[in-house]
Amino acid sequence: AQSVAQPEDQVNVAEGNPLTVKCTYSVSGNPYLFWYVQYPNRGLQFLLKYITGDNLVKGSYGFEAEFNKSQTSFHLKKPSALVSDSALYFCAVRDGGGSGGGADGLTFGKGTHLIIQP
Amino acid sequence: GAGVSQSPSNKVTEKGKDVELRCDPISGHTALYWYRQSLGQGLEFLIYFQGNSAPDKSGLPSDRFSAERTGGSVSTLTIQRTQQEDSAVYLCASSRTSIIINEQFFGPGTRLTVL
């Protein structure tokens, strides 16, 4: 079975400071990892994904995430936070099963509220 | 192009009634997913369709839940004999192929309230 943990319900950061939203995962095969963002009263939007290759993945709106296999983590980061980054962030995983492919849905974490203070 | 659309945006129903939720995926997307977002519970996978293949129903919480996808496009999620614990936002997503490495595009959701 696959699972995702987002240990922080809420993260508060001052505008201009770097931000990190934590995510750890558990899969039996190779992980496919995703970050999504949900703004108030809007649907989920894709930010970035890790499939293979470079451990540092760059995505939309200046966000990036670092895949760390030994720590089974995929933390979301941004060097300088904006007030407009305030939203609910979801980490998600799919077990690649070692042989690639697979067609089931993603397993999501419970989400982390990111609040950027002016 | 148009994104994933869902209807209705809000649905209020009485306990015991049946409800139907509709999803129109992005044109050309062969994979379609339903999720449920409950307060404090994150997103829960419900069911997956790929083209005309038999759906993956592994996430459906009970036999009161069913879904179909007609012509490989529009999907309907049906909840029979609704219960108060069914209250949630139901999200639909689509992706270009069944290969999961393609990101899923989500609709705005249907907020279901069971009184």
Interface residues (C-beta under 8 A of the other chain):
Chain A: Y32 F34 Y36 R42 G43 L44 Q45 F46 K49 I51 F90 A92 R94 G96 G101 G102 A103 D104 G105 L106 T107 F108 G109 K110 G111
Chain B: G3 V4 A31 Y33 Y35 G40 Q41 G42 L43 E44 F45 L46 I47 Y48 Q50 D56 S58 G59 L91 A93 S98 I99 I100 I101 E103 Q104 F105 F106 G107 P108 G109
